[in-house]
Amino acid sequence: MKVHPIIFTVSATVILLFLIAGGLFSETLGQALGFAQDWIIERFGWFYVAAVAGFFVFVIWLFFSPYANVKLGKDEDEPEFSYWAWFAMLFSAGMGIGLLFFSVAEPMLHFADPPRGLEAGSTEAARQAMTVTFFHWGLHAWTIYIIIAAALAFFSFRHGLPLALRSALYPLIGKHVRGPIGHVVDIIAVFGTVFGLATSLGFGIMQINAGLSHIGFIDESVRNQVILIAVITLAATISAGLGLDRGIRRLSELNLGLAGGLLLFVLLTGPTLFLLSWFVQSLGSYLTNLVSLTFRTDALIGLEWQKGWTMFYWAWWISWSPFVGMFIARISRGRTLREFIAGVLAVPTTLTFFWLTVFGGTALHMEIFHGIPLAQATQDNVATAIFTMLDQLPIAMISATLAVIVVTIFFVTSADSGALVIDAITSGDHPERPAFQRVGWSVAVGGVAAVLLVTGGLGALQTAAIITALPFAVLMIFICIGLTRGLRAEVRTHDPFSRLMKRIKRVTGINPVSGAPVEPGAPASAIPTSPPRAQVRPPAAPRPGDYSGMPRFSGNFGENLDALMRRVAEARRSEPSVEKAERAVNRFVRDTVLPAFEEIRERLKAYGREVVIEHTEQDASLVVMYGDQEEFAYGIYGHVYQPLEFAFPNLKGGASRRPPVEKAEVVLRTGGSREYEIREWTREGILNDFLDAYATWMGW
């Protein structure tokens, strides 16, 4: 087995105990879960609402932030999957089972029992029913997934950290992600994934059983639901064994086609023009009421409705986010943050809204305009709502069978995707995990779903989501902070060109790209944030033996080497290595770069040039002025490459951190750049490098 000894052992033990307790003490376990749910909602219901509102605002800010062009991967990485395959897997993994279950049921339940005291069965109740349903399945759910997926993809694919939630906390706790704190984070992620996924699978198996009963195949009972879980989980294990490309992707694409066919059938055989109009109106109502719905807590009328709906949904999305987020991260490598957010928010949400409109709108139209009592039928049995609606359309037996097939495949893709994710977490993202581990986790998730159904059915599924989401919601707040710090460090480290351009603007008052004067107080956007492409002559090779500043030794080599190693060891013990590297960079700028720049200024005076020098502790730049025109710009920026850049190989093996590397990056007016290690770059080397670049710029 290829497992992380602590994460796997703790996770597997707790889940095994839960399965045993569910088998032996199902009634007691159900009562305990209900008590825990009531206690959490009463004290922390407001927190779920506030947290999800904050996550929504955070994602919108990321989309418009200066970090939106950062790629979730290395700069040379390209997306692995086409847009079609990407959207298919997003939709199948993110919404599949629940969307089939609630697309008819939720609008009809809100229509029959409106949440704001409206008259049941009224047109206003119908409008509000679709608005609230859109709200629960809309942007907020996908923003939760985006946060987890973006953090995982950024820290793993761009910075080499493990594809685990602990990695998102690296900017906050550093090397401790390898220790107990990191283990706790991943264990919480495993529990959230298992129970959140089991909630979805429980809904799916209830609907599969209801559908098979509806078409006369088997009776609807908990016993048959458990049998169905066993049979379909077996199919999921086969898909899990095939892996992401051969199993999950192909099933996702197949199911998107089948689901699209079912959607098209209902749209064309149902009230087509009404549905198109209803979609536009419902979308407008959703956007109009988005803010008030986001912050609604029902503080004056009690939490009963919120507990069964909004807070349940928020908890469900949060508890399911480790699974969906990690899966989305795995299939999104190579996309920019802005492209990623736009794709994950816009396409699945739009498809979800249209699906809800077609199925829920058709049911509402049947109830309001034709008097078919679908609302009462839904209240009697939520799982049969979609089949009762399909009964009113042509070829009902075929469409109901197709719906059962679609739900079943959604079950399989969700189960095997979840098994893939859980296996990655519990193995420490080991690159060579045997297939039987994924199979084992697929069986475990199916077992948890079966226990929840036995201990309380629909109520137990809701309870499991709410309980497991609380610690993960707190963790997500820290993930947002860690992601922000990581992105800020990314931009600060990798965009020295924009700093040089701003200094040119400040010194010359001229736009460095267009050459046009910049008005006082003009925004920084007048300066480019990335260098234009240009060819720059590569720097000359370092001169052999040019190591001024290195100590000179004489006498016994062995004794001198021992003394040197003792000094190095003492220095490394006495102060953190990163801080020591930063001091070295500061000394390099102060003692080597600035004296070289001063010499350049003095020598160019004889040729009628004025040189303006600006600097901070870790960087310096000069602008050569000829009269009142900027002629040439040259900057040197010191960098300390901290373990964030190189943590992955070390964290995987549990080895000590790689020592930081101090480098100096040369940035030119032409947009070219190159790096040197500061230990090997002398004052004379800087002067020659400047001369080489200046001569190239002048055409020599």
C-alpha positions as CSV (number, residue, x, y, z in Angstrom):
1,M,0.0,0.0,0.0
2,K,1.1,3.6,-0.7
3,V,-0.5,5.5,2.1
4,H,0.4,8.3,4.6
5,P,0.6,6.4,7.9
6,I,-1.1,9.0,10.0
7,I,-3.7,10.4,7.7
8,F,-4.8,7.0,6.4
9,T,-4.8,5.3,9.8
10,V,-6.9,8.0,11.6
11,S,-9.3,8.5,8.7
12,A,-9.8,4.8,8.0
13,T,-10.3,4.0,11.7
14,V,-12.9,6.7,12.4
15,I,-14.9,5.8,9.3
16,L,-14.7,2.1,10.2
17,L,-16.0,2.8,13.7
18,F,-18.8,4.9,12.1
19,L,-19.8,1.9,9.9
20,I,-19.7,-0.4,12.9
21,A,-21.8,1.9,15.0
22,G,-24.3,2.4,12.2
23,G,-24.6,-1.4,11.8
24,L,-25.0,-2.2,15.5
25,F,-26.6,1.0,17.0
26,S,-28.4,2.6,14.1
27,E,-31.1,4.2,16.2
28,T,-28.7,5.6,18.8
29,L,-26.4,7.0,16.1
30,G,-29.4,8.6,14.4
31,Q,-30.4,10.4,17.6
32,A,-26.9,11.5,18.2
33,L,-26.6,13.0,14.7
34,G,-29.9,14.9,15.2
35,F,-28.8,16.4,18.5
36,A,-25.5,17.5,17.0
37,Q,-27.3,19.1,14.0
38,D,-29.7,21.1,16.2
39,W,-26.8,22.3,18.4
40,I,-24.7,23.4,15.5
41,I,-27.5,25.2,13.7
42,E,-28.7,27.0,16.8
43,R,-25.2,28.4,17.6
44,F,-23.5,28.6,14.2
45,G,-26.2,28.9,11.7
46,W,-25.3,32.6,11.2
47,F,-21.7,31.6,10.6
48,Y,-22.6,29.4,7.6
49,V,-24.5,32.3,6.1
50,A,-21.7,34.9,6.8
51,A,-18.9,32.5,5.6
52,V,-20.5,31.7,2.3
53,A,-21.3,35.4,1.7
54,G,-17.6,36.1,2.3
55,F,-16.5,33.3,0.0
56,F,-18.6,34.7,-2.8
57,V,-17.2,38.2,-2.3
58,F,-13.6,36.8,-2.2
59,V,-14.0,35.0,-5.5
60,I,-15.4,38.0,-7.3
61,W,-12.5,40.0,-5.9
62,L,-10.0,37.4,-7.2
63,F,-11.5,37.7,-10.7
64,F,-10.8,41.4,-10.9
65,S,-7.6,41.4,-8.8
66,P,-4.1,41.9,-10.1
67,Y,-3.5,38.2,-9.6
68,A,-6.1,37.1,-12.2
69,N,-3.5,36.4,-14.9
70,V,-1.5,34.0,-12.7
71,K,-1.5,30.6,-14.3
72,L,-2.6,27.6,-12.3
73,G,0.5,25.7,-13.3
74,K,3.9,26.6,-14.8
75,D,4.0,29.3,-17.4
76,E,4.6,26.7,-20.1
77,D,1.7,24.4,-19.0
78,E,-1.3,24.1,-21.3
79,P,-4.7,22.7,-20.4
80,E,-4.9,18.9,-20.5
81,F,-8.6,18.7,-21.5
82,S,-10.6,20.5,-24.1
83,Y,-13.3,22.9,-23.0
84,W,-16.0,20.3,-23.8
85,A,-14.3,17.6,-21.7
86,W,-13.6,20.1,-18.9
87,F,-17.2,21.4,-18.7
88,A,-18.5,17.8,-18.9
89,M,-16.4,16.7,-15.9
90,L,-17.2,20.0,-14.0
91,F,-20.9,19.5,-14.4
92,S,-20.9,15.7,-13.7
93,A,-18.8,16.0,-10.5
94,G,-20.2,19.2,-9.2
95,M,-23.9,19.0,-9.5
96,G,-25.0,15.8,-11.1
97,I,-26.9,13.6,-8.5
98,G,-28.4,16.4,-6.4
99,L,-29.5,18.3,-9.5
100,L,-31.5,15.3,-10.7
101,F,-33.0,14.8,-7.2
102,F,-34.0,18.4,-6.5
103,S,-34.7,19.9,-10.0
104,V,-38.4,19.2,-9.7
105,A,-38.7,18.5,-6.0
106,E,-37.3,21.8,-4.6
107,P,-39.4,24.3,-6.7
108,M,-42.6,22.2,-6.0
109,L,-41.9,22.1,-2.2
110,H,-41.3,25.8,-2.1
111,F,-44.5,26.3,-4.2
112,A,-46.5,24.2,-1.8
113,D,-45.0,25.7,1.3
114,P,-43.6,29.2,0.6
115,P,-40.8,30.3,2.9
116,R,-41.9,33.9,3.5
117,G,-45.6,33.4,4.4
118,L,-46.9,33.8,0.8
119,E,-50.0,32.1,-0.3
120,A,-49.3,28.5,-1.2
121,G,-50.0,27.8,-4.8
122,S,-50.0,31.4,-5.9
123,T,-48.1,32.9,-8.9
124,E,-45.9,34.8,-6.5
125,A,-45.1,31.6,-4.6
126,A,-44.1,30.1,-8.0
127,R,-41.8,33.0,-8.8
128,Q,-40.2,32.9,-5.4
129,A,-39.8,29.1,-5.6
130,M,-37.6,29.4,-8.7
131,T,-35.7,32.3,-7.3
132,V,-34.8,30.5,-4.1
133,T,-34.0,27.3,-6.0
134,F,-31.6,29.3,-8.3
135,F,-30.1,30.8,-5.2
136,H,-29.3,27.4,-3.6
137,W,-27.8,26.0,-6.8
138,G,-26.2,29.1,-8.2
139,L,-23.1,31.1,-7.9
140,H,-22.5,30.6,-4.2
141,A,-22.0,26.8,-4.5
142,W,-19.5,27.2,-7.3
143,T,-17.5,30.0,-5.4
144,I,-17.0,27.5,-2.6
145,Y,-15.6,25.0,-5.1
146,I,-13.5,27.6,-6.8
147,I,-11.7,28.6,-3.6
148,I,-10.6,25.0,-2.8
149,A,-9.7,24.2,-6.4
150,A,-7.8,27.4,-7.1
151,A,-5.8,27.0,-3.9
152,L,-4.9,23.4,-4.6
153,A,-4.0,24.1,-8.3
154,F,-1.9,27.2,-7.5
155,F,0.2,25.7,-4.7
156,S,0.6,22.3,-6.3
157,F,0.9,22.9,-10.0
158,R,2.7,26.2,-9.8
159,H,4.8,25.8,-6.7
160,G,5.3,22.0,-6.4
161,L,3.5,21.4,-3.1
162,P,1.4,18.3,-2.7
163,L,-2.1,18.3,-4.1
164,A,-3.5,18.5,-0.6
165,L,-5.3,21.1,1.4
166,R,-2.5,21.5,3.8
167,S,-0.5,23.1,1.0
168,A,-2.9,26.1,0.9
169,L,-1.7,27.0,4.5
170,Y,2.0,27.1,3.6
171,P,2.1,30.9,3.5
172,L,0.6,30.9,7.1
173,I,2.4,28.0,8.8
174,G,5.4,27.2,6.6
175,K,7.2,24.0,7.3
176,H,4.5,23.0,9.8
177,V,2.3,21.8,6.9
178,R,4.4,18.6,7.2
179,G,3.5,18.2,10.8
180,P,0.5,17.6,13.0
181,I,-1.3,20.7,11.8
182,G,-1.1,19.6,8.2
183,H,-2.2,16.1,9.2
184,V,-5.3,17.5,10.9
185,V,-6.2,19.6,7.9
186,D,-6.0,16.6,5.5
187,I,-8.0,14.4,7.9
188,I,-10.8,17.0,8.1
189,A,-10.7,17.1,4.3
190,V,-11.1,13.3,4.2
191,F,-14.1,13.4,6.5
192,G,-15.7,16.2,4.6
193,T,-15.2,14.4,1.3
194,V,-16.5,11.1,2.6
195,F,-19.7,12.4,4.3
196,G,-20.4,15.1,1.8
197,L,-20.1,12.6,-1.0
198,A,-22.1,10.1,0.9
199,T,-24.9,12.7,1.2
200,S,-25.0,13.0,-2.6
201,L,-24.9,9.3,-3.1
202,G,-27.7,8.8,-0.6
203,F,-29.9,11.2,-2.6
204,G,-28.9,9.4,-5.8
205,I,-29.7,5.9,-4.5
206,M,-33.1,7.1,-3.2
207,Q,-34.0,8.4,-6.6
208,I,-32.7,5.3,-8.4
209,N,-34.8,3.2,-6.2
210,A,-37.8,5.4,-6.7
211,G,-37.3,5.3,-10.4
212,L,-36.9,1.6,-10.6
213,S,-40.0,1.3,-8.5
214,H,-41.9,3.7,-10.7
215,I,-41.2,1.6,-13.8
216,G,-42.1,-1.6,-11.9
217,F,-38.7,-3.1,-11.5
218,I,-38.3,-3.3,-7.7
219,D,-40.1,-2.0,-4.6
220,E,-39.0,1.2,-2.9
221,S,-37.4,0.3,0.5
222,V,-34.3,0.9,2.6
223,R,-33.3,-2.7,2.1
224,N,-33.3,-2.4,-1.7
225,Q,-31.5,0.9,-1.4
226,V,-28.7,-0.8,0.4
227,I,-28.5,-3.5,-2.2
228,L,-28.5,-0.9,-5.0
229,I,-25.6,0.9,-3.2
230,A,-23.6,-2.4,-3.2
231,V,-24.3,-3.1,-6.9
232,I,-23.6,0.4,-8.2
233,T,-20.6,0.9,-6.0
234,L,-19.2,-2.2,-7.7
235,A,-19.5,-0.4,-11.0
236,A,-17.9,2.7,-9.5
237,T,-14.9,0.6,-8.3
238,I,-14.4,-0.6,-11.9
239,S,-14.4,3.0,-13.1
240,A,-12.1,4.1,-10.3
241,G,-9.7,1.3,-11.2
242,L,-9.6,2.6,-14.8
243,G,-8.5,6.1,-13.6
244,L,-9.3,9.7,-14.6
245,D,-8.8,9.5,-18.3
246,R,-10.3,6.1,-19.3
247,G,-13.0,5.9,-16.6
248,I,-14.2,9.2,-15.2
249,R,-13.7,11.3,-18.3
250,R,-15.5,8.9,-20.7
251,L,-18.4,8.3,-18.3
252,S,-18.7,12.1,-17.7
253,E,-18.9,12.8,-21.5
254,L,-21.4,10.0,-22.0
255,N,-23.6,11.2,-19.2
256,L,-23.5,14.8,-20.3
257,G,-24.8,13.6,-23.7
258,L,-27.6,11.5,-22.1
259,A,-28.5,14.3,-19.7
260,G,-28.6,16.8,-22.5
261,G,-30.9,14.4,-24.4
262,L,-33.2,14.2,-21.4
263,L,-33.1,18.0,-21.1
264,L,-33.9,18.5,-24.7
265,F,-36.8,16.0,-24.6
266,V,-38.5,17.8,-21.7
267,L,-37.9,21.2,-23.3
268,L,-39.4,20.2,-26.6
269,T,-42.3,18.1,-25.3
270,G,-43.1,20.5,-22.5
271,P,-44.2,24.1,-22.6
272,T,-41.2,25.3,-24.6
273,L,-42.1,29.0,-25.0
274,F,-43.2,29.3,-21.4
275,L,-39.9,27.7,-20.3
276,L,-37.7,30.1,-22.3
277,S,-39.7,33.1,-20.9
278,W,-39.6,31.6,-17.4
279,F,-35.8,31.2,-17.6
280,V,-35.2,34.8,-18.4
281,Q,-37.7,36.0,-15.7
282,S,-36.2,33.7,-13.0
283,L,-32.7,34.7,-13.9
284,G,-33.6,38.3,-13.5
285,S,-35.4,37.7,-10.2
286,Y,-32.4,35.8,-8.9
287,L,-29.9,38.5,-9.8
288,T,-32.3,41.2,-8.3
289,N,-32.6,39.4,-5.0
290,L,-29.0,38.1,-4.8
291,V,-27.8,40.4,-2.0
292,S,-30.8,40.1,0.3
293,L,-30.9,36.3,-0.1
294,T,-27.1,36.0,0.5
295,F,-27.4,37.6,4.0
296,R,-30.7,36.3,5.1
297,T,-30.7,34.5,8.5
298,D,-34.4,34.6,9.5
299,A,-33.3,36.0,12.9
300,L,-36.8,37.1,13.8
301,I,-38.9,34.1,12.6
302,G,-36.7,31.2,13.6
303,L,-34.2,28.9,11.8
304,E,-36.5,25.9,11.0
305,W,-36.8,26.7,7.3
306,Q,-33.2,27.8,7.0
307,K,-32.0,24.6,8.7
308,G,-33.8,22.4,6.1
309,W,-32.8,24.5,3.1
310,T,-30.2,27.3,2.9
311,M,-28.0,26.2,5.8
312,F,-28.2,22.6,4.7
313,Y,-27.2,23.6,1.1
314,W,-24.3,25.7,2.3
315,A,-23.1,23.0,4.6
316,W,-23.5,20.4,1.8
317,W,-21.5,22.5,-0.7
318,I,-18.8,23.1,2.0
319,S,-18.5,19.5,3.1
320,W,-18.4,18.4,-0.6
321,S,-15.9,21.0,-1.6
322,P,-12.7,19.0,-0.7
323,F,-13.8,16.4,-3.2
324,V,-15.1,18.7,-5.9
325,G,-12.4,21.2,-5.4
326,M,-9.6,18.7,-5.7
327,F,-11.2,17.1,-8.7
328,I,-11.6,20.4,-10.4
329,A,-8.0,21.3,-9.6
330,R,-6.8,18.1,-11.2
331,I,-8.6,18.8,-14.4
332,S,-7.8,22.6,-14.6
333,R,-4.1,22.7,-14.8
334,G,-2.7,25.2,-17.2
335,R,-5.6,27.7,-17.1
336,T,-5.2,31.2,-15.8
337,L,-7.0,32.2,-12.6
338,R,-9.4,34.5,-14.4
339,E,-10.1,31.9,-17.1
340,F,-10.6,29.3,-14.4
341,I,-13.1,31.4,-12.4
342,A,-15.0,32.5,-15.4
343,G,-15.3,29.0,-16.7
344,V,-16.3,27.4,-13.4
345,L,-18.7,30.1,-12.5
346,A,-20.4,30.9,-15.8
347,V,-20.8,27.6,-17.7
348,P,-21.9,25.1,-15.0
349,T,-24.1,27.7,-13.3
350,T,-25.9,28.7,-16.5
351,L,-26.4,25.0,-17.4
352,T,-27.7,24.4,-13.9
353,F,-30.2,27.3,-14.1
354,F,-31.5,26.2,-17.4
355,W,-31.9,22.6,-16.2
356,L,-33.8,23.8,-13.1
357,T,-36.0,26.0,-15.3
358,V,-36.8,23.2,-17.7
359,F,-37.6,20.5,-15.1
360,G,-38.9,22.7,-12.3
361,G,-40.7,25.1,-14.7
362,T,-42.4,22.3,-16.5
363,A,-43.7,20.9,-13.2
364,L,-44.9,24.3,-12.1
365,H,-46.7,24.9,-15.4
366,M,-48.4,21.5,-15.1
367,E,-49.6,22.4,-11.6
368,I,-50.7,26.0,-12.3
369,F,-52.2,25.7,-15.8
370,H,-53.4,22.1,-15.9
371,G,-54.2,21.4,-12.3
372,I,-52.0,18.3,-12.0
373,P,-51.2,17.8,-8.3
374,L,-47.5,17.5,-8.6
375,A,-46.8,19.6,-5.4
376,Q,-48.8,17.1,-3.3
377,A,-47.1,14.2,-4.9
378,T,-43.7,15.7,-4.2
379,Q,-44.6,16.2,-0.5
380,D,-45.7,12.6,-0.3
381,N,-42.4,11.3,-1.8
382,V,-39.6,13.7,-2.7
383,A,-37.6,11.0,-4.6
384,T,-40.4,10.4,-7.1
385,A,-41.0,14.0,-8.1
386,I,-39.1,13.9,-11.4
387,F,-40.8,10.6,-12.4
388,T,-44.2,12.0,-11.6
389,M,-43.5,14.9,-13.9
390,L,-42.2,12.8,-16.7
391,D,-45.4,10.7,-16.5
392,Q,-47.3,13.7,-17.9
393,L,-45.1,13.8,-21.1
394,P,-45.0,11.4,-24.1
395,I,-43.1,8.1,-23.9
396,A,-43.0,8.3,-20.1
397,M,-41.5,4.9,-19.6
398,I,-38.5,5.6,-21.9
399,S,-37.9,9.0,-20.4
400,A,-38.1,7.6,-16.8
401,T,-35.7,4.8,-17.7
402,L,-33.3,7.4,-19.2
403,A,-33.5,9.4,-16.0
404,V,-32.6,6.4,-13.9
405,I,-29.6,5.7,-16.2
406,V,-28.4,9.3,-15.9
407,V,-28.7,9.3,-12.1
408,T,-26.9,5.9,-12.0
409,I,-24.0,7.2,-14.1
410,F,-23.8,10.4,-12.0
411,F,-23.6,8.1,-9.0
412,V,-20.7,6.2,-10.6
413,T,-18.8,9.3,-11.7
414,S,-19.2,10.9,-8.3
415,A,-18.2,7.8,-6.4
416,D,-15.1,7.0,-8.4
417,S,-14.1,10.7,-8.5
418,G,-14.5,10.8,-4.8
419,A,-12.4,7.6,-4.4
420,L,-9.7,9.1,-6.5
421,V,-9.6,12.3,-4.4
422,I,-9.7,10.5,-1.0
423,D,-7.0,8.1,-2.1
424,A,-4.8,11.1,-3.1
425,I,-5.2,12.7,0.3
426,T,-4.7,9.6,2.4
427,S,-1.6,8.6,0.4
428,G,0.1,11.9,0.7
429,D,-0.5,12.3,-3.1
430,H,1.9,9.5,-3.8
431,P,2.4,9.3,-7.6
432,E,2.1,5.5,-7.8
433,R,-1.0,4.5,-6.0
434,P,-2.3,0.9,-6.6
435,A,-5.8,0.7,-8.0
436,F,-7.1,-1.4,-5.0
437,Q,-6.7,1.6,-2.7
438,R,-9.2,3.6,-4.8
439,V,-11.5,0.6,-4.9
440,G,-11.4,0.4,-1.1
441,W,-12.3,4.0,-0.6
442,S,-15.1,3.7,-3.2
443,V,-16.6,0.8,-1.1
444,A,-16.1,2.9,2.1
445,V,-18.1,5.9,0.7
446,G,-20.9,3.6,-0.4
447,G,-20.9,2.0,3.1
448,V,-21.3,5.4,4.8
449,A,-24.1,6.3,2.4
450,A,-25.9,3.1,3.4
451,V,-25.5,3.7,7.1
452,L,-26.9,7.2,6.7
453,L,-29.9,5.8,4.9
454,V,-30.5,3.2,7.5
455,T,-30.2,5.6,10.4
456,G,-32.6,8.3,9.2
457,G,-32.9,8.6,5.4
458,L,-33.2,12.1,4.0
459,G,-32.8,13.8,7.5
460,A,-29.7,11.8,8.3
461,L,-28.1,12.8,4.9
462,Q,-28.8,16.5,5.7
463,T,-27.5,16.1,9.2
464,A,-24.2,14.6,8.1
465,A,-23.5,17.4,5.7
466,I,-24.2,20.1,8.3
467,I,-22.0,18.5,11.0
468,T,-19.0,17.8,8.8
469,A,-19.1,21.3,7.2
470,L,-18.5,23.3,10.4
471,P,-14.7,22.7,10.9
472,F,-14.1,22.8,7.2
473,A,-15.8,26.2,6.9
474,V,-13.4,27.6,9.4
475,L,-10.5,26.0,7.6
476,M,-11.7,27.6,4.3
477,I,-11.2,31.1,5.8
478,F,-7.6,30.3,6.4
479,I,-7.3,28.9,3.0
480,C,-8.5,32.2,1.5
481,I,-5.9,34.0,3.6
482,G,-3.1,31.6,2.5
483,L,-4.1,31.8,-1.2
484,T,-4.1,35.6,-1.0
485,R,-0.6,35.7,0.5
486,G,0.7,33.2,-2.0
487,L,-0.7,35.2,-5.0
488,R,0.7,38.4,-3.5
489,A,4.1,36.8,-3.2
490,E,3.8,35.5,-6.7
491,V,3.2,38.8,-8.3
492,R,5.8,40.6,-6.1
493,T,8.4,38.0,-7.0
494,H,7.7,37.6,-10.7
495,D,6.9,41.1,-11.9
496,P,10.0,43.3,-11.3
497,F,9.6,44.7,-14.8
498,S,6.5,46.7,-13.8
499,R,8.5,48.2,-10.9
500,L,11.2,49.3,-13.3
501,M,8.6,50.8,-15.6
502,K,7.0,52.8,-12.8
503,R,10.4,54.1,-11.8
504,I,11.1,55.2,-15.4
505,K,7.7,57.0,-15.4
506,R,8.5,58.7,-12.1
507,V,11.9,59.9,-13.2
508,T,11.1,60.9,-16.8
509,G,7.4,61.7,-16.8
510,I,7.1,59.6,-20.0
511,N,5.2,56.4,-20.8
512,P,8.1,53.9,-21.2
513,V,6.3,52.1,-24.0
514,S,4.6,54.8,-26.1
515,G,7.0,57.6,-25.3
516,A,4.1,59.9,-24.7
517,P,4.1,62.3,-21.7
518,V,2.2,61.0,-18.7
519,E,-0.1,63.5,-17.0
520,P,0.6,64.1,-13.3
521,G,-1.5,61.8,-11.2
522,A,-2.1,59.4,-14.1
523,P,-3.0,55.8,-13.0
524,A,-0.4,53.1,-12.8
525,S,-2.3,51.3,-15.6
526,A,-0.5,53.7,-18.0
527,I,2.6,51.6,-17.3
528,P,2.7,48.0,-18.8
529,T,2.6,45.2,-16.2
530,S,4.5,42.7,-18.4
531,P,7.6,43.2,-20.6
532,P,7.3,43.4,-24.4
533,R,9.0,40.6,-26.2
534,A,12.6,41.5,-27.1
535,Q,15.8,39.6,-27.8
536,V,18.7,40.5,-25.5
537,R,22.2,39.4,-25.9
538,P,23.0,36.7,-23.3
539,P,25.4,37.7,-20.6
540,A,29.1,36.9,-20.8
541,A,30.3,33.9,-18.9
542,P,31.6,34.5,-15.4
543,R,35.3,35.2,-15.2
544,P,37.3,32.3,-13.8
545,G,38.7,33.0,-10.4
546,D,36.8,36.2,-9.9
547,Y,35.5,35.5,-6.4
548,S,36.3,38.7,-4.5
549,G,35.0,38.6,-1.0
550,M,35.7,34.9,-0.5
551,P,38.0,34.1,2.4
552,R,41.6,33.2,1.5
553,F,43.2,30.3,3.3
554,S,46.7,29.1,4.0
555,G,48.2,26.3,6.0
556,N,46.6,22.9,6.6
557,F,43.7,22.2,4.3
558,G,41.9,19.8,6.6
559,E,42.0,22.1,9.6
560,N,40.8,25.0,7.6
561,L,38.0,23.0,6.1
562,D,36.9,21.8,9.5
563,A,36.9,25.4,10.8
564,L,34.9,26.6,7.8
565,M,32.2,23.9,8.3
566,R,31.9,24.7,12.0
567,R,31.3,28.4,11.1
568,V,28.7,27.5,8.5
569,A,26.9,25.2,10.9
570,E,26.9,27.7,13.7
571,A,25.6,30.4,11.4
572,R,22.8,28.2,10.2
573,R,21.8,27.3,13.7
574,S,21.9,30.9,14.9
575,E,19.4,32.5,12.6
576,P,16.7,31.3,10.2
577,S,18.1,30.5,6.8
578,V,15.5,32.7,4.9
579,E,16.3,35.7,7.1
580,K,20.0,35.1,6.5
581,A,19.5,35.0,2.8
582,E,17.5,38.2,2.8
583,R,20.4,39.9,4.7
584,A,22.8,38.6,2.1
585,V,20.6,40.2,-0.7
586,N,20.5,43.5,1.2
587,R,24.2,43.5,1.6
588,F,24.7,42.7,-2.0
589,V,22.5,45.7,-3.1
590,R,24.2,48.0,-0.6
591,D,27.8,47.0,-1.0
592,T,28.0,45.8,-4.6
593,V,25.2,47.1,-6.7
594,L,24.9,50.7,-5.5
595,P,28.7,51.3,-5.7
596,A,28.7,50.0,-9.3
597,F,25.7,52.2,-10.2
598,E,27.6,55.2,-8.7
599,E,30.6,54.5,-10.9
600,I,28.3,54.3,-13.9
601,R,26.8,57.7,-13.0
602,E,30.2,59.3,-12.6
603,R,31.6,58.0,-15.9
604,L,28.6,58.8,-18.0
605,K,28.7,62.4,-16.8
606,A,31.7,62.9,-19.1
607,Y,29.4,62.0,-22.0
608,G,26.6,64.4,-21.2
609,R,24.4,61.8,-19.6
610,E,22.6,62.2,-16.3
611,V,21.9,59.0,-14.4
612,V,19.0,58.8,-11.9
613,I,19.4,56.0,-9.3
614,E,16.6,54.7,-7.1
615,H,16.8,51.8,-4.7
616,T,15.2,49.9,-1.8
617,E,16.9,47.3,0.5
618,Q,16.6,44.5,-2.1
619,D,16.6,46.3,-5.5
620,A,18.1,49.2,-7.4
621,S,17.5,50.7,-10.8
622,L,19.1,53.4,-12.9
623,V,17.7,55.5,-15.7
624,V,20.2,57.1,-18.2
625,M,18.9,60.5,-19.3
626,Y,20.2,62.3,-22.4
627,G,19.0,65.8,-22.1
628,D,15.4,65.5,-21.0
629,Q,14.8,62.2,-22.8
630,E,15.1,58.8,-21.2
631,E,17.8,56.9,-23.1
632,F,18.2,53.6,-21.2
633,A,17.0,51.8,-18.1
634,Y,18.6,49.0,-16.1
635,G,17.4,47.4,-12.9
636,I,18.7,44.7,-10.5
637,Y,16.3,43.0,-8.3
638,G,17.4,40.8,-5.4
639,H,15.3,37.6,-4.8
640,V,15.3,35.0,-2.1
641,Y,13.7,31.9,-3.5
642,Q,12.0,30.6,-0.4
643,P,10.9,27.0,0.2
644,L,7.4,27.8,-1.3
645,E,9.1,27.5,-4.7
646,F,10.7,24.1,-4.0
647,A,8.7,22.5,-1.3
648,F,7.1,19.6,-3.1
649,P,10.0,17.1,-3.4
650,N,11.0,17.7,0.2
651,L,7.5,17.5,1.7
652,K,6.8,14.3,-0.1
653,G,9.8,12.6,1.3
654,G,9.7,14.3,4.7
655,A,13.2,15.7,4.2
656,S,14.5,19.0,5.5
657,R,13.7,22.1,3.6
658,R,16.0,23.1,0.7
659,P,18.1,26.1,1.6
660,P,17.0,29.3,0.0
661,V,18.9,30.7,-3.0
662,E,19.9,34.3,-3.3
663,K,19.7,35.6,-6.8
664,A,19.8,38.9,-8.6
665,E,17.5,39.5,-11.6
666,V,18.5,42.0,-14.3
667,V,15.6,43.8,-15.9
668,L,16.1,45.9,-19.0
669,R,14.1,48.7,-20.7
670,T,13.8,46.3,-23.6
671,G,11.9,43.8,-21.6
672,G,14.7,41.2,-21.4
673,S,15.7,39.7,-18.1
674,R,18.3,37.3,-16.8
675,E,19.4,36.0,-13.4
676,Y,22.7,35.6,-11.5
677,E,23.6,34.1,-8.2
678,I,24.8,37.0,-6.1
679,R,27.6,35.0,-4.6
680,E,29.2,34.8,-8.0
681,W,28.5,38.4,-9.2
682,T,31.0,41.1,-8.4
683,R,31.0,44.8,-8.8
684,E,33.1,44.4,-11.9
685,G,30.6,41.9,-13.3
686,I,27.7,44.3,-12.9
687,L,29.7,47.0,-14.7
688,N,30.4,44.7,-17.6
689,D,26.8,43.4,-17.8
690,F,25.5,47.0,-17.8
691,L,28.0,47.9,-20.6
692,D,27.0,44.8,-22.6
693,A,23.3,45.7,-22.4
694,Y,23.9,49.4,-23.0
695,A,25.9,48.6,-26.1
696,T,23.2,46.2,-27.4
697,W,20.6,48.9,-26.9
698,M,22.8,51.4,-28.8
699,G,23.1,49.0,-31.7
700,W,26.7,47.8,-31.1
